[in-house]
Amino acid sequence: MIAKEQNNFLKMIQSKARRSASKDVKKFDSENKERVYLPIWLIMNELTLGDSIHIVKLMTEKNKRLLAKQFNCKAVELIKWLDCINLVRNVCCHNGNLIDIRFKTKPKIPKGFENFLVSYKSNGGELVYTNRLSIAICIIVKLMGSINIKYRFGNLINSINHLIDTTNTPQAYGFKNRKSIYDCFSAMTISEKPQS
């Protein structure tokens, strides 16, 4: 099944290369007629975020674990987080209503970020967390903490602050309160034991 998926993916890349408007791709293609596939440095410019996530899903389990270890999580968590970010990206790009989004399938909340989110006890006594935008924000902050600890979220924090008023409270977006929004963004440095 994976071999079939890989083959379909390679065909999709070839198709994208043929339709590409990139001068680099056209030049490479004209100068390398014997090559079947583009080199990785050209392919990456042609892939969407969804395509890139699909590559991660096609990786061997060992490589998925190695990649997830870079983000201090399990492979299944990383893939769910990437899917969540891709959904948010797609909603934004297609002028969807991101503000009122409710995730039907919630990804696991990154460790250490639970304290910032609205939660309640289910009828069975289980602690249930929000399914609102705050989950995606926590995931973005968590992943960025592994990529660039000095990244500044000023624009995103300001955007969230502009959304909050007497009608739209932090709870409407899944945060416990206004302070928890700031705490979430400063949680980039939350240290955990690396996952195996």
C-alpha positions as CSV (number, residue, x, y, z in Angstrom):
1,M,0.0,0.0,0.0
2,I,2.8,2.4,0.9
3,A,4.6,1.6,-2.4
4,K,1.4,2.4,-4.3
5,E,1.1,5.7,-2.3
6,Q,4.7,6.6,-3.1
7,N,4.2,5.9,-6.8
8,N,1.1,8.1,-6.9
9,F,2.9,10.8,-5.0
10,L,5.8,10.7,-7.5
11,K,3.3,10.9,-10.4
12,M,1.7,14.0,-8.7
13,I,5.1,15.6,-8.4
14,Q,5.9,15.0,-12.1
15,S,2.5,16.5,-13.0
16,K,3.2,19.6,-10.8
17,A,6.7,20.0,-12.4
18,R,5.1,19.9,-16.0
19,R,2.6,22.7,-14.9
20,S,5.1,24.7,-12.9
21,A,5.6,28.4,-13.8
22,S,9.0,28.3,-11.9
23,K,11.9,29.5,-14.1
24,D,14.2,27.2,-12.1
25,V,12.1,24.1,-12.8
26,K,11.7,24.9,-16.5
27,K,15.5,25.5,-16.9
28,F,16.3,22.3,-15.0
29,D,13.8,20.4,-17.1
30,S,15.2,21.7,-20.4
31,E,18.8,21.0,-19.4
32,N,18.2,17.5,-18.0
33,K,15.9,15.7,-20.4
34,E,17.2,12.3,-19.2
35,R,16.1,12.9,-15.5
36,V,12.7,11.5,-14.6
37,Y,12.3,13.4,-11.3
38,L,13.3,16.8,-10.2
39,P,15.9,17.1,-7.4
40,I,14.6,17.6,-3.9
41,W,15.6,21.3,-3.8
42,L,13.3,22.1,-6.7
43,I,10.5,19.7,-5.6
44,M,10.1,21.4,-2.3
45,N,9.3,24.7,-4.0
46,E,6.4,23.0,-5.8
47,L,4.8,21.2,-2.8
48,T,1.9,22.5,-0.8
49,L,1.8,22.2,3.0
50,G,-0.5,19.3,2.5
51,D,1.9,17.6,0.1
52,S,4.7,18.0,2.7
53,I,2.6,16.5,5.4
54,H,1.8,13.6,3.1
55,I,5.5,12.9,2.7
56,V,5.8,12.7,6.5
57,K,2.9,10.2,6.5
58,L,4.7,8.1,3.9
59,M,7.9,7.9,5.9
60,T,9.0,4.7,7.6
61,E,8.0,4.4,11.3
62,K,11.6,4.8,12.3
63,N,11.9,8.1,10.4
64,K,8.6,9.3,11.7
65,R,9.9,8.7,15.3
66,L,13.2,10.4,14.5
67,L,11.4,13.5,13.2
68,A,8.9,13.6,16.1
69,K,11.8,13.4,18.5
70,Q,13.0,16.7,17.2
71,F,9.7,18.2,18.4
72,N,9.7,16.2,21.6
73,C,6.5,14.3,20.9
74,K,5.4,10.9,19.5
75,A,5.0,10.4,15.7
76,V,1.3,10.0,15.9
77,E,1.0,13.3,17.8
78,L,3.2,15.1,15.3
79,I,1.1,14.0,12.3
80,K,-2.2,15.0,14.1
81,W,-0.6,18.4,14.9
82,L,0.5,18.9,11.3
83,D,-3.0,17.9,10.1
84,C,-4.5,20.5,12.5
85,I,-2.2,23.2,11.2
86,N,-3.0,22.3,7.6
87,L,-6.7,22.5,8.3
88,V,-6.3,26.0,9.9
89,R,-4.1,27.1,6.9
90,N,-6.8,25.9,4.5
91,V,-9.6,27.6,6.3
92,C,-7.6,30.9,6.2
93,C,-6.7,30.5,2.6
94,H,-10.3,29.9,1.5
95,N,-11.7,32.7,3.5
96,G,-13.4,30.4,6.0
97,N,-14.5,31.3,9.5
98,L,-11.4,30.4,11.6
99,I,-12.6,32.4,14.7
100,D,-15.6,30.1,15.3
101,I,-13.8,26.9,14.4
102,R,-14.6,23.8,16.4
103,F,-12.4,20.8,15.7
104,K,-14.4,17.6,15.3
105,T,-11.3,15.5,15.7
106,K,-9.1,17.1,18.4
107,P,-5.4,16.5,18.3
108,K,-3.7,15.8,21.6
109,I,-2.9,19.0,23.4
110,P,0.9,19.5,23.8
111,K,2.1,18.6,27.3
112,G,2.3,21.7,29.6
113,F,-0.3,23.6,27.6
114,E,-3.4,22.1,29.2
115,N,-3.4,24.7,32.0
116,F,-4.1,27.5,29.5
117,L,-7.3,25.9,28.0
118,V,-10.9,25.8,29.0
119,S,-11.8,22.4,30.4
120,Y,-14.8,20.7,32.0
121,K,-15.6,17.4,33.6
122,S,-17.7,15.0,31.4
123,N,-20.6,13.0,32.9
124,G,-18.1,10.2,33.4
125,G,-15.8,12.5,35.4
126,E,-13.2,12.7,32.7
127,L,-11.5,16.0,32.1
128,V,-12.4,17.3,28.6
129,Y,-10.6,20.2,26.9
130,T,-11.8,22.8,24.4
131,N,-12.2,22.1,20.7
132,R,-11.6,25.7,19.8
133,L,-8.9,27.7,18.0
134,S,-6.7,27.7,21.2
135,I,-5.7,24.1,20.4
136,A,-4.1,25.1,17.1
137,I,-2.4,28.0,18.7
138,C,-0.9,25.8,21.4
139,I,0.4,23.4,18.7
140,I,2.0,26.2,16.7
141,V,3.7,27.6,19.8
142,K,4.9,24.1,20.8
143,L,6.3,23.3,17.4
144,M,7.9,26.7,17.0
145,G,9.6,26.3,20.3
146,S,11.4,23.3,18.8
147,I,12.4,25.2,15.6
148,N,13.2,28.7,16.9
149,I,13.1,29.5,20.6
150,K,13.6,33.2,19.8
151,Y,10.6,33.4,17.5
152,R,8.4,36.5,18.3
153,F,4.6,36.0,18.2
154,G,3.8,39.7,18.6
155,N,1.6,39.9,15.5
156,L,-0.4,36.8,16.5
157,I,-0.8,37.9,20.1
158,N,-2.0,41.3,18.9
159,S,-4.5,39.7,16.5
160,I,-5.9,37.6,19.3
161,N,-6.1,40.6,21.6
162,H,-8.1,42.6,18.9
163,L,-10.6,39.7,18.8
164,I,-11.3,39.8,22.5
165,D,-14.0,42.2,23.7
166,T,-17.1,42.0,25.9
167,T,-18.8,39.7,23.5
168,N,-15.9,37.5,22.4
169,T,-14.1,36.5,25.5
170,P,-10.9,34.4,25.7
171,Q,-13.1,31.5,26.6
172,A,-14.9,31.8,23.2
173,Y,-11.6,30.9,21.6
174,G,-10.8,28.1,24.2
175,F,-8.5,30.0,26.5
176,K,-9.2,30.1,30.3
177,N,-8.7,33.8,30.5
178,R,-6.6,36.7,29.0
179,K,-3.6,35.8,31.1
180,S,-3.6,32.2,29.9
181,I,-3.1,33.6,26.3
182,Y,0.1,35.3,27.3
183,D,1.2,32.3,29.3
184,C,0.6,30.1,26.3
185,F,3.0,32.1,24.2
186,S,5.7,32.2,26.9
187,A,5.4,28.4,27.2
188,M,7.6,27.8,24.2
189,T,10.3,27.0,26.6
190,I,8.4,24.3,28.5
191,S,10.9,21.5,28.8
192,E,9.8,17.9,28.7
193,K,11.7,14.6,28.6
194,P,12.2,13.6,25.0
195,Q,9.7,11.1,23.6
196,S,10.9,7.7,22.4
